[in-house]
Amino acid sequence: MNGIHRTSPNILITGVGKSTTCRLLAEKTGLTWLEVSKIAIENRCLEEYDEVYRCPVLNEDKLLDGMESSMQQGGKIVDYHGAEFFPERWFDIVFVLRADNTILYDRLAARGYTGKKLEDNIDCEIFQTILDEAKASYKDEIVHELQSNTNEEMEENVNRICQWIDQWKIDNQ
């Protein structure tokens, strides 16, 4: 990233089960967990309200400008439901978490998702939209798909990502 040497990698985690995975990963590694949705609220990056999806619209440029210096430092775990608008140079690896549709439906319904928002989230998983976006936005070799159906799978994912971080540190001394 602009010739700056980082001592820890930047990781993008997207897809299903992000928050739990990111929280566990941050606790285990000491890397900084950046919840993009919270950053967007704190930095006033939300604009008009989308009545169809029942959520505010994100000003992506304002958000990215606000995150740039933090990302240059390294050691960040970025948690967001999409992958396509972040600069490629920010991330050393991208993990797309996937889940069985029935499990995903139950998780989203429990969060109060209804109507078009619920349907579109299920469709995204069925058609692997997030995975395809990640593969289109980043080099193939840094995009990895992980199953995130159960707590056990989430813990296995965290352990696998920790092994990757350890190897990254060895390779980038």
Salt bridges, closest charged atoms under 4 A:
GLU27 OE2 - ARG23 NH1 3.49
GLU35 OE2 - LYS38 NZ 3.19
GLU68 OE1 - ARG89 NH2 2.75
ASP92 OD2 - ARG6 NH1 2.63
ASP120 OD2 - LYS116 NZ 3.24
GLU125 OE2 - ARG98 NE 2.81
GLU145 OE2 - ARG98 NH1 2.86
